[in-house]
Amino acid sequence: MRRASAICRYFWPSPASFVGLVLCGLALPFGARMKVVDGALEVCGGSIHRFIALLPRPIRFAAITFGHVIIGVDHAVLDRVRLHEHVHIRQYERWGLFFFPAYLISSLVQLVNGRDPYLHNHFEREAFLGAASRGEPRRGG
């Protein structure tokens, strides 16, 4: 039973994890490193920060999660935000591929209501609270 549960936890969000693996594959030739931490593949370093800097300012990130893949600027950032990102992993385990549209809809609702689409996003608020309850300091933007 436990094995079936673990298989489901990884299978249901696997389309999102695939997106993360593709991005990982693009980052590795540019010096990124990867390691597995608490069941998640973490990818960071190399030139990732240069690619993030090319994104429009509102969507730049220090770390981002796709299924069971976490992409971060460097190891220090991942150490600091790991608990927050693992809340997102649990969200992917609940929502599967539906996490993508649900996250976007939550951000759009916040934007339409004049709130910050990141800080007031339902999924981010849950991640901030989950990380804070486990001792991770709150991070902004």
C-alpha positions as CSV (number, residue, x, y, z in Angstrom):
1,M,0.0,0.0,0.0
2,R,2.8,2.4,0.9
3,R,4.5,1.7,-2.4
4,A,1.3,2.4,-4.4
5,S,0.9,5.7,-2.5
6,A,4.5,6.7,-3.4
7,I,4.0,5.8,-7.0
8,C,0.8,7.9,-7.2
9,R,2.6,10.9,-5.4
10,Y,5.2,10.9,-8.2
11,F,3.0,9.9,-11.2
12,W,0.1,12.4,-10.7
13,P,2.4,15.5,-10.9
14,S,4.7,13.8,-13.5
15,P,3.7,16.1,-16.4
16,A,4.8,19.1,-14.3
17,S,8.0,17.3,-13.3
18,F,8.7,16.6,-17.0
19,V,8.6,20.4,-17.6
20,G,11.1,20.8,-14.8
21,L,13.3,18.0,-16.2
22,V,13.3,19.7,-19.6
23,L,14.4,23.0,-18.0
24,C,17.0,21.0,-16.0
25,G,18.3,19.5,-19.3
26,L,18.7,23.0,-20.7
27,A,20.5,24.3,-17.6
28,L,23.0,21.5,-17.1
29,P,25.2,22.4,-20.2
30,F,25.5,25.9,-18.7
31,G,27.0,24.7,-15.5
32,A,24.0,24.0,-13.3
33,R,24.3,21.2,-10.8
34,M,21.6,18.8,-9.5
35,K,21.1,16.8,-6.4
36,V,18.2,15.0,-4.8
37,V,17.0,16.4,-1.5
38,D,14.0,15.0,0.4
39,G,12.6,13.3,-2.7
40,A,12.9,16.4,-5.0
41,L,15.5,17.0,-7.7
42,E,17.1,20.3,-7.0
43,V,18.9,22.1,-9.9
44,C,20.9,25.3,-9.4
45,G,24.0,27.3,-10.1
46,G,25.8,27.8,-13.4
47,S,24.2,30.4,-15.6
48,I,20.6,30.0,-14.3
49,H,20.7,33.5,-12.8
50,R,21.5,34.9,-16.2
51,F,18.5,33.2,-17.8
52,I,16.3,34.4,-15.0
53,A,17.5,38.0,-15.5
54,L,16.2,37.8,-19.1
55,L,12.6,37.2,-17.9
56,P,10.3,40.1,-17.5
57,R,10.7,41.6,-14.0
58,P,7.3,40.5,-12.6
59,I,8.0,36.8,-13.3
60,R,11.6,36.6,-12.2
61,F,12.2,34.1,-9.4
62,A,14.9,32.9,-7.0
63,A,13.5,29.4,-7.0
64,I,10.6,27.7,-8.8
65,T,9.0,24.3,-8.5
66,F,7.7,22.0,-11.3
67,G,6.3,18.8,-9.9
68,H,9.2,17.2,-8.0
69,V,11.9,19.5,-9.6
70,I,13.0,22.6,-7.9
71,I,15.1,25.1,-9.9
72,G,17.0,27.8,-8.0
73,V,19.6,30.4,-8.5
74,D,22.1,28.7,-6.2
75,H,22.5,26.4,-3.2
76,A,22.2,29.2,-0.6
77,V,18.8,30.2,-2.1
78,L,17.6,26.6,-2.1
79,D,18.7,26.1,1.5
80,R,16.7,29.2,2.4
81,V,13.5,28.4,0.5
82,R,13.4,24.6,0.6
83,L,10.5,24.3,3.0
84,H,8.4,26.8,0.9
85,E,9.2,24.9,-2.3
86,H,8.3,21.6,-0.7
87,V,4.9,22.9,0.1
88,H,4.5,23.5,-3.6
89,I,5.6,19.9,-4.2
90,R,2.7,18.8,-2.0
91,Q,0.4,21.1,-3.9
92,Y,1.5,19.4,-7.2
93,E,0.9,16.0,-5.6
94,R,-2.7,17.1,-4.8
95,W,-3.5,19.0,-8.0
96,G,-1.3,17.3,-10.6
97,L,-1.2,19.1,-14.0
98,F,-4.3,21.1,-12.8
99,F,-1.9,23.1,-10.6
100,F,-0.7,25.2,-13.6
101,P,-4.1,26.6,-14.5
102,A,-5.2,26.8,-10.8
103,Y,-2.1,28.8,-9.9
104,L,-2.6,31.2,-12.9
105,I,-6.3,31.7,-12.1
106,S,-5.5,32.5,-8.5
107,S,-2.9,35.1,-9.7
108,L,-5.4,36.6,-12.1
109,V,-8.1,36.9,-9.5
110,Q,-5.6,38.7,-7.2
111,L,-4.6,41.0,-10.0
112,V,-8.2,41.9,-11.0
113,N,-8.9,42.6,-7.3
114,G,-6.0,45.0,-7.1
115,R,-3.8,42.7,-5.0
116,D,-0.3,41.4,-5.6
117,P,-0.7,38.3,-7.9
118,Y,2.3,36.6,-6.2
119,L,2.0,37.4,-2.5
120,H,-1.7,37.0,-2.5
121,N,-1.9,33.9,-4.7
122,H,-3.7,31.1,-2.7
123,F,-0.9,28.7,-3.4
124,E,1.9,31.1,-2.4
125,R,0.1,32.0,0.8
126,E,-0.2,28.3,1.7
127,A,3.5,27.8,0.9
128,F,4.5,30.8,3.1
129,L,2.4,29.6,6.0
130,G,3.6,26.0,5.6
131,A,7.2,27.0,5.6
132,A,6.7,29.4,8.5
133,S,5.1,26.7,10.6
134,R,8.3,24.6,10.0
135,G,10.7,27.5,10.9
136,E,11.5,29.0,7.5
137,P,11.5,32.8,7.5
138,R,8.9,34.5,5.3
139,R,10.3,35.7,2.0
140,G,8.9,38.4,-0.1
141,G,8.6,38.6,-3.9
